[in-house]
Amino acid sequence: MGERVRLHKWLAQAGVASRRASEALIRQGRVAVNGQTVTAMGWSIDPGRDRVTVDGRPVAPPPGAGEMVYILLHKPRGLVSTARDERGRPTVVDWVRSRGGPGVRLFPVGRLDLDSEGLLLLTNDGELAYALTHPSRQVPKTYRVTVRGAITDEALQRLRQGVELEDGRARASSLRLIRRSPDGGELAITLHEGRKRQVRRMCQSVGLAVRRLVRVRLGPLDLGTLAPGQWRHLGPDEVARLRRASGAREPFTAPGGRGSIPPKTQDGRTAGDGEPGARDWPGRRPQAR
Protein backbone atom coordinates (compact mmCIF):
# COMPACT_ATOMS: atom_id res chain seq x y z
CA MET A 1 0.00 0.00 0.00
CA GLY A 2 1.25 3.46 -0.86
CA GLU A 3 0.92 6.66 1.12
CA ARG A 4 -2.70 7.77 1.32
CA VAL A 5 -3.91 11.30 0.68
CA ARG A 6 -7.21 13.08 1.26
CA LEU A 7 -9.40 12.93 -1.83
CA HIS A 8 -10.17 16.66 -1.99
CA LYS A 9 -6.48 17.47 -1.62
CA TRP A 10 -5.55 15.08 -4.44
CA LEU A 11 -8.20 16.59 -6.72
CA ALA A 12 -6.77 20.03 -6.05
CA GLN A 13 -3.23 18.84 -6.76
CA ALA A 14 -4.44 17.30 -10.02
CA GLY A 15 -5.81 20.67 -11.12
CA VAL A 16 -9.48 19.74 -10.94
CA ALA A 17 -10.46 22.68 -8.74
CA SER A 18 -9.49 24.41 -5.53
CA ARG A 19 -9.69 22.35 -2.34
CA ARG A 20 -12.91 24.08 -1.37
CA ALA A 21 -14.45 23.54 -4.80
CA SER A 22 -13.25 19.91 -4.78
CA GLU A 23 -15.10 19.40 -1.50
CA ALA A 24 -18.22 20.74 -3.22
CA LEU A 25 -17.77 18.27 -6.08
CA ILE A 26 -17.59 15.42 -3.55
CA ARG A 27 -20.70 16.59 -1.69
CA GLN A 28 -22.60 16.83 -5.00
CA GLY A 29 -21.87 13.17 -5.74
CA ARG A 30 -19.79 13.93 -8.84
CA VAL A 31 -16.66 12.11 -7.65
CA ALA A 32 -16.17 8.34 -7.69
CA VAL A 33 -13.31 6.15 -6.46
CA ASN A 34 -12.97 2.77 -8.16
CA GLY A 35 -16.49 3.17 -9.54
CA GLN A 36 -18.08 3.99 -6.16
CA THR A 37 -19.56 7.45 -5.68
CA VAL A 38 -18.04 9.23 -2.69
CA THR A 39 -19.95 11.96 -0.85
CA ALA A 40 -18.34 11.85 2.61
CA MET A 41 -15.70 14.36 3.56
CA GLY A 42 -12.36 13.03 4.80
CA TRP A 43 -12.17 10.20 2.26
CA SER A 44 -8.59 9.20 1.47
CA ILE A 45 -7.12 7.33 -1.51
CA ASP A 46 -3.98 5.51 -2.55
CA PRO A 47 -2.99 7.46 -5.72
CA GLY A 48 -0.96 4.54 -7.02
CA ARG A 49 -3.87 2.10 -6.92
CA ASP A 50 -7.18 3.95 -6.83
CA ARG A 51 -9.07 5.16 -9.92
CA VAL A 52 -10.69 8.57 -9.48
CA THR A 53 -13.31 10.03 -11.81
CA VAL A 54 -15.27 13.28 -11.85
CA ASP A 55 -18.52 13.27 -13.82
CA GLY A 56 -17.42 9.90 -15.16
CA ARG A 57 -14.15 11.23 -16.56
CA PRO A 58 -10.84 9.84 -15.24
CA VAL A 59 -8.60 12.34 -13.47
CA ALA A 60 -4.97 12.41 -14.59
CA PRO A 61 -2.22 12.34 -11.92
CA PRO A 62 -1.19 15.69 -10.46
CA PRO A 63 1.49 17.68 -12.27
CA GLY A 64 4.91 16.37 -11.30
CA ALA A 65 3.59 12.86 -10.69
CA GLY A 66 5.28 11.73 -13.90
CA GLU A 67 4.07 10.69 -17.31
CA MET A 68 2.06 7.61 -18.06
CA VAL A 69 4.28 4.59 -18.73
CA TYR A 70 3.30 1.51 -20.75
CA ILE A 71 5.61 -1.50 -20.85
CA LEU A 72 5.16 -4.77 -22.69
CA LEU A 73 6.99 -7.61 -20.94
CA HIS A 74 7.51 -11.16 -22.17
CA LYS A 75 7.05 -12.68 -18.74
CA PRO A 76 9.27 -15.72 -18.16
CA ARG A 77 8.39 -18.58 -15.85
CA GLY A 78 9.05 -18.11 -12.17
CA LEU A 79 7.91 -14.49 -11.79
CA VAL A 80 4.87 -13.45 -9.79
CA SER A 81 2.47 -11.11 -11.62
CA THR A 82 2.14 -8.62 -8.78
CA ALA A 83 3.87 -5.42 -7.70
CA ARG A 84 5.13 -7.10 -4.53
CA ASP A 85 4.99 -10.56 -2.98
CA GLU A 86 4.60 -11.29 0.73
CA ARG A 87 6.56 -14.53 0.32
CA GLY A 88 9.53 -12.73 -1.17
CA ARG A 89 9.29 -14.29 -4.61
CA PRO A 90 10.58 -12.24 -7.58
CA THR A 91 7.88 -10.13 -9.23
CA VAL A 92 7.45 -8.82 -12.75
CA VAL A 93 7.91 -5.27 -11.44
CA ASP A 94 11.21 -6.20 -9.78
CA TRP A 95 12.34 -7.86 -13.01
CA VAL A 96 11.71 -4.80 -15.19
CA ARG A 97 13.16 -2.35 -12.67
CA SER A 98 16.35 -4.39 -12.27
CA ARG A 99 16.83 -4.40 -16.04
CA GLY A 100 16.80 -0.69 -16.68
CA GLY A 101 13.08 -0.06 -16.34
CA PRO A 102 11.65 3.30 -15.28
CA GLY A 103 11.68 4.26 -11.62
CA VAL A 104 7.97 5.08 -11.53
CA ARG A 105 5.51 2.90 -9.69
CA LEU A 106 4.08 0.29 -12.05
CA PHE A 107 1.38 -2.37 -11.75
CA PRO A 108 0.73 -5.42 -13.94
CA VAL A 109 -2.51 -5.42 -15.93
CA GLY A 110 -4.12 -8.75 -15.09
CA ARG A 111 -2.06 -11.79 -14.16
CA LEU A 112 -0.21 -14.73 -15.58
CA ASP A 113 0.40 -17.77 -13.37
CA LEU A 114 3.84 -18.37 -11.90
CA ASP A 115 4.49 -21.11 -14.45
CA SER A 116 2.93 -19.28 -17.40
CA GLU A 117 4.73 -17.03 -19.86
CA GLY A 118 4.06 -14.35 -22.40
CA LEU A 119 2.58 -10.92 -22.91
CA LEU A 120 2.05 -8.88 -19.76
CA LEU A 121 1.37 -5.15 -19.70
CA LEU A 122 2.77 -2.99 -16.89
CA THR A 123 1.60 0.59 -16.47
CA ASN A 124 0.75 3.40 -14.07
CA ASP A 125 -2.37 4.27 -16.10
CA GLY A 126 -5.16 3.12 -13.80
CA GLU A 127 -7.93 4.00 -16.25
CA LEU A 128 -6.52 1.81 -19.02
CA ALA A 129 -5.71 -1.04 -16.61
CA TYR A 130 -9.27 -0.93 -15.28
CA ALA A 131 -10.77 -1.00 -18.78
CA LEU A 132 -8.57 -3.85 -20.01
CA THR A 133 -9.39 -6.11 -17.06
CA HIS A 134 -13.07 -5.32 -16.49
CA PRO A 135 -15.23 -8.33 -17.50
CA SER A 136 -17.76 -6.14 -19.31
CA ARG A 137 -15.16 -4.95 -21.84
CA GLN A 138 -14.38 -8.50 -23.03
CA VAL A 139 -10.94 -7.66 -24.38
CA PRO A 140 -9.70 -10.86 -26.11
CA LYS A 141 -6.56 -12.65 -24.93
CA THR A 142 -4.87 -15.33 -27.04
CA TYR A 143 -2.69 -18.13 -25.65
CA ARG A 144 -0.40 -20.58 -27.41
CA VAL A 145 -0.77 -23.81 -25.45
CA THR A 146 1.38 -26.94 -25.66
CA VAL A 147 -0.50 -29.92 -24.33
CA ARG A 148 0.03 -33.60 -23.60
CA GLY A 149 -2.74 -36.03 -24.46
CA ALA A 150 -4.95 -36.95 -27.38
CA ILE A 151 -6.22 -33.85 -29.23
CA THR A 152 -9.37 -35.40 -30.63
CA ASP A 153 -11.99 -33.65 -32.73
CA GLU A 154 -14.40 -34.21 -29.85
CA ALA A 155 -12.07 -32.44 -27.40
CA LEU A 156 -11.74 -29.45 -29.74
CA GLN A 157 -15.51 -29.28 -30.19
CA ARG A 158 -16.10 -29.33 -26.46
CA LEU A 159 -13.64 -26.47 -25.92
CA ARG A 160 -15.41 -24.43 -28.59
CA GLN A 161 -18.91 -25.16 -27.28
CA GLY A 162 -18.02 -24.82 -23.60
CA VAL A 163 -17.03 -27.01 -20.68
CA GLU A 164 -18.30 -27.00 -17.10
CA LEU A 165 -15.79 -25.82 -14.49
CA GLU A 166 -16.30 -25.47 -10.74
CA ASP A 167 -16.86 -21.72 -11.17
CA GLY A 168 -19.19 -21.98 -14.17
CA ARG A 169 -19.23 -22.73 -17.86
CA ALA A 170 -16.25 -21.64 -19.94
CA ARG A 171 -15.64 -21.68 -23.67
CA ALA A 172 -12.98 -20.64 -26.14
CA SER A 173 -14.19 -17.74 -28.27
CA SER A 174 -11.66 -18.90 -30.85
CA LEU A 175 -9.71 -22.15 -31.07
CA ARG A 176 -7.14 -23.25 -33.66
CA LEU A 177 -5.18 -26.47 -33.87
CA ILE A 178 -1.58 -25.55 -34.66
CA ARG A 179 -0.15 -29.06 -34.77
CA ARG A 180 -0.66 -32.58 -33.54
CA SER A 181 2.12 -34.86 -32.29
CA PRO A 182 2.17 -38.47 -31.07
CA ASP A 183 1.95 -37.37 -27.44
CA GLY A 184 -0.06 -34.15 -27.72
CA GLY A 185 0.29 -31.00 -29.77
CA GLU A 186 -0.25 -27.26 -29.76
CA LEU A 187 -3.35 -25.06 -29.71
CA ALA A 188 -4.14 -21.35 -30.04
CA ILE A 189 -6.93 -20.46 -27.61
CA THR A 190 -8.64 -17.06 -27.37
CA LEU A 191 -10.73 -16.06 -24.37
CA HIS A 192 -12.79 -12.97 -23.59
CA GLU A 193 -12.56 -13.52 -19.84
CA GLY A 194 -9.75 -14.23 -17.43
CA ARG A 195 -10.61 -16.58 -14.58
CA LYS A 196 -7.88 -18.11 -12.46
CA ARG A 197 -5.93 -20.78 -14.38
CA GLN A 198 -8.83 -20.95 -16.82
CA VAL A 199 -6.96 -22.28 -19.86
CA ARG A 200 -5.32 -25.03 -17.81
CA ARG A 201 -8.61 -26.08 -16.24
CA MET A 202 -10.43 -26.07 -19.58
CA CYS A 203 -7.80 -28.29 -21.14
CA GLN A 204 -7.80 -30.61 -18.16
CA SER A 205 -11.56 -31.02 -18.45
CA VAL A 206 -11.10 -32.61 -21.92
CA GLY A 207 -8.17 -34.80 -20.91
CA LEU A 208 -5.31 -32.51 -21.95
CA ALA A 209 -2.44 -31.54 -19.61
CA VAL A 210 -0.83 -28.18 -20.27
CA ARG A 211 2.93 -28.42 -20.63
CA ARG A 212 3.55 -24.81 -21.66
CA LEU A 213 1.30 -21.76 -21.82
CA VAL A 214 2.32 -18.50 -23.51
CA ARG A 215 0.03 -15.48 -23.88
CA VAL A 216 0.78 -14.07 -27.32
CA ARG A 217 -1.89 -11.39 -27.71
CA LEU A 218 -3.92 -8.89 -25.66
CA GLY A 219 -6.54 -7.11 -27.74
CA PRO A 220 -4.62 -5.46 -30.61
CA LEU A 221 -1.26 -5.89 -28.84
CA ASP A 222 1.00 -8.70 -30.05
CA LEU A 223 3.98 -10.26 -28.26
CA GLY A 224 6.01 -10.14 -31.46
CA THR A 225 9.64 -11.25 -31.34
CA LEU A 226 10.34 -10.42 -27.70
CA ALA A 227 12.27 -13.23 -26.04
CA PRO A 228 11.32 -14.40 -22.52
CA GLY A 229 12.45 -11.77 -20.02
CA GLN A 230 12.70 -8.94 -22.56
CA TRP A 231 10.54 -5.82 -22.37
CA ARG A 232 9.90 -2.64 -24.33
CA HIS A 233 7.91 0.58 -24.13
CA LEU A 234 4.69 0.81 -26.11
CA GLY A 235 4.37 3.44 -28.81
CA PRO A 236 1.59 6.06 -28.79
CA ASP A 237 -0.25 4.27 -31.59
CA GLU A 238 -0.24 1.02 -29.63
CA VAL A 239 -1.63 2.75 -26.54
CA ALA A 240 -4.31 4.40 -28.68
CA ARG A 241 -5.35 1.02 -30.11
CA LEU A 242 -5.56 -0.45 -26.60
CA ARG A 243 -7.78 2.43 -25.52
CA ARG A 244 -10.11 1.92 -28.48
CA ALA A 245 -10.27 -1.84 -27.91
CA SER A 246 -11.08 -1.50 -24.21
CA GLY A 247 -13.22 1.64 -24.36
CA ALA A 248 -10.85 3.42 -21.97
CA ARG A 249 -11.18 7.17 -21.86
CA GLU A 250 -8.27 9.53 -22.17
CA PRO A 251 -7.25 10.97 -18.78
CA PHE A 252 -8.53 14.54 -18.68
CA THR A 253 -5.88 17.20 -18.05
CA ALA A 254 -6.98 20.75 -17.46
CA PRO A 255 -5.66 23.45 -19.79
CA GLY A 256 -3.37 25.60 -17.68
CA GLY A 257 -3.34 22.94 -15.01
CA ARG A 258 -6.14 24.29 -12.79
CA GLY A 259 -9.91 24.30 -12.71
CA SER A 260 -10.52 21.38 -15.01
CA ILE A 261 -13.94 20.53 -13.57
CA PRO A 262 -16.24 23.44 -12.70
CA PRO A 263 -18.43 23.15 -9.61
CA LYS A 264 -22.19 23.52 -9.89
CA THR A 265 -24.24 26.21 -8.24
CA GLN A 266 -26.98 25.32 -5.78
CA ASP A 267 -29.57 25.23 -8.55
CA GLY A 268 -27.52 22.62 -10.44
CA ARG A 269 -26.07 24.91 -13.11
CA THR A 270 -22.35 24.83 -13.91
CA ALA A 271 -20.50 27.56 -12.06
CA GLY A 272 -19.64 30.59 -14.17
CA ASP A 273 -16.72 32.98 -14.27
CA GLY A 274 -15.59 34.23 -10.91
CA GLU A 275 -16.82 31.17 -9.02
CA PRO A 276 -14.23 28.88 -7.39
CA GLY A 277 -12.47 26.55 -9.80
CA ALA A 278 -14.12 27.85 -12.97
CA ARG A 279 -11.58 30.36 -14.24
CA ASP A 280 -9.71 28.02 -16.58
CA TRP A 281 -12.57 25.83 -17.70
CA PRO A 282 -12.53 25.53 -21.52
CA GLY A 283 -16.18 26.45 -21.84
CA ARG A 284 -18.21 23.28 -21.60
CA ARG A 285 -18.59 20.27 -19.38
CA PRO A 286 -17.10 17.05 -20.80
CA GLN A 287 -19.72 14.64 -22.04
CA ALA A 288 -19.64 10.99 -21.05
CA ARG A 289 -18.61 8.75 -23.90
Rosetta blueprint (number, residue, H / E / L):
1 M L
2 G L
3 E L
4 R L
5 V E
6 R E
7 L H
8 H H
9 K H
10 W H
11 L H
12 A H
13 Q H
14 A L
15 G L
16 V L
17 A L
18 S L
19 R H
20 R H
21 A H
22 S H
23 E H
24 A H
25 L H
26 I H
27 R H
28 Q L
29 G L
30 R L
31 V E
32 A E
33 V E
34 N L
35 G L
36 Q E
37 T E
38 V L
39 T L
40 A L
41 M L
42 G L
43 W L
44 S E
45 I E
46 D L
47 P L
48 G L
49 R L
50 D L
51 R L
52 V E
53 T E
54 V E
55 D L
56 G L
57 R E
58 P E
59 V E
60 A L
61 P L
62 P L
63 P L
64 G L
65 A L
66 G L
67 E L
68 M L
69 V L
70 Y E
71 I E
72 L E
73 L E
74 H E
75 K E
76 P L
77 R L
78 G L
79 L L
80 V E
81 S L
82 T L
83 A L
84 R L
85 D L
86 E L
87 R L
88 G L
89 R L
90 P L
91 T E
92 V H
93 V H
94 D H
95 W H
96 V H
97 R H
98 S L
99 R L
100 G L
101 G L
102 P L
103 G L
104 V L
105 R L
106 L L
107 F E
108 P E
109 V L
110 G L
111 R L
112 L L
113 D L
114 L L
115 D L
116 S L
117 E E
118 G E
119 L E
120 L E
121 L E
122 L E
123 T E
124 N L
125 D L
126 G H
127 E H
128 L H
129 A H
130 Y H
131 A H
132 L H
133 T H
134 H L
135 P H
136 S H
137 R H
138 Q L
139 V L
140 P L
141 K E
142 T E
143 Y E
144 R E
145 V E
146 T E
147 V E
148 R E
149 G L
150 A L
151 I L
152 T L
153 D H
154 E H
155 A H
156 L H
157 Q H
158 R H
159 L H
160 R H
161 Q H
162 G L
163 V E
164 E E
165 L E
166 E L
167 D L
168 G E
169 R E
170 A E
171 R L
172 A L
173 S L
174 S E
175 L E
176 R E
177 L E
178 I E
179 R E
180 R E
181 S E
182 P L
183 D L
184 G E
185 G E
186 E E
187 L E
188 A E
189 I E
190 T E
191 L E
192 H L
193 E L
194 G L
195 R L
196 K L
197 R L
198 Q H
199 V H
200 R H
201 R H
202 M H
203 C H
204 Q H
205 S H
206 V L
207 G L
208 L L
209 A E
210 V E
211 R E
212 R E
213 L E
214 V E
215 R E
216 V E
217 R E
218 L E
219 G L
220 P L
221 L E
222 D E
223 L L
224 G L
225 T L
226 L L
227 A L
228 P L
229 G L
230 Q L
231 W E
232 R E
233 H E
234 L L
235 G L
236 P H
237 D H
238 E H
239 V H
240 A H
241 R H
242 L H
243 R H
244 R H
245 A H
246 S H
247 G L
248 A L
249 R L
250 E L
251 P L
252 F E
253 T L
254 A L
255 P H
256 G H
257 G H
258 R L
259 G L
260 S L
261 I L
262 P L
263 P L
264 K E
265 T L
266 Q L
267 D L
268 G L
269 R L
270 T E
271 A L
272 G L
273 D L
274 G L
275 E L
276 P L
277 G L
278 A L
279 R L
280 D L
281 W L
282 P L
283 G L
284 R L
285 R L
286 P L
287 Q L
288 A L
289 R L
